[in-house]
Amino acid sequence: MPNINQLAELHIREHEARLKHIDELMDQADKAEQAATHPPEVSAELAELKQERGVLANQLDELRQKSAEEWAEKGGPMVMWDIVADRLEKLLERVKH
């Protein structure tokens, strides 16, 4: 059974993987937005998602600085990572078509 330090490291790696996925989607969305003309709400949503990505990256940095015990007490809402990635995927579907 993994100890608390191993669990904390595992969750940090999960966050890093999710951030990488968000960055890849963000790259695709940027390229799709530049390649064609889209309604202003697409640009606005992409800008909002970039801000949310920044918040998530800051949360990840804070998690990295916490001790395993502090991390275990506070954890973090993994669902926010999924929501941002899901919104980016839907935005990409809209701009690619």
N, C-alpha and C positions, 0 to 999 in steps of 0.2 A: 504494500500500500504506500502510495507516495506521501512524503511529508509536506508540511505547509509551504516550505520554500519551493519544492518541486511544483506544487499546485499553483503557486503564485507565478512562477516562471512559465508554466504552461498557459495560463490565462493571458499573460503579457504577450506570449508568442501568438496566441489566437487574435488578440487585438492588433498586433503588427500585421498579421496576415489579412485581416479585414481592412486595415488601413491601406495596405498594398492593393487590395481588390478595388477599394474606392478610388485610389489614385489612378489605376488602370482605366476604370470607367470614366473618371473625370477627364483623362487624356482623350478618350474616344469621343466624349461629349464635346470637348473643346474643338476637336478636329471636325466633327459633324456640324457644329454651329458655324465654323468658319467657312465650310465648304458650300453652304447654301444660305439663302435668306429664310429666316424663321420669324414667327410672331415675337413681339417684344417680351411676352410672358416667358418664352423659352430662355431668353438671356437672363431675365430676372430670376427664374427658378435656378438656373445654373449658378448665378452669383450667390444666391442664398445657400445652395448646397456647398459651395466653396467655403462659405463662412462656417457652416456646420462641420465641414471636414476639419477646419482649423480648430474648432472647439474639441472635436474628438482627438485630434493629435495632441492638444494640450492636456487632455485627460490622460492620454497614454503616457505622456512625459511625467505627469504627477504620479501615476501608478508605478512607474519605474523607480521613482525616488522613495517610495514608501517601503518600510520593512514588511516582511511577510505577514507579521501579525497585524499591522495597520491595514494592509491590503485585505486580509481575510475579514476584518471587521467591516470594511466599507465596500469592498468589491467594486462594482460598477455595473451600470445597466447595459449589458451586451445588446439588448434589443435596439438601442439607438444606432448601433453600427449597422444592424440589419435594415433598419428603416432608411437610413441614408443611402445604403447600397441599392435597396429596392427602388427608391425614388430615382436614383441615377439610371438604373436599368430601364425604367419606364420612360424617362426623359430621352434616353438614347433611342428607344423604339420609336418615339415620336419624331425625332429629328432625322432619323435615317430613312424615313419613308416619305 
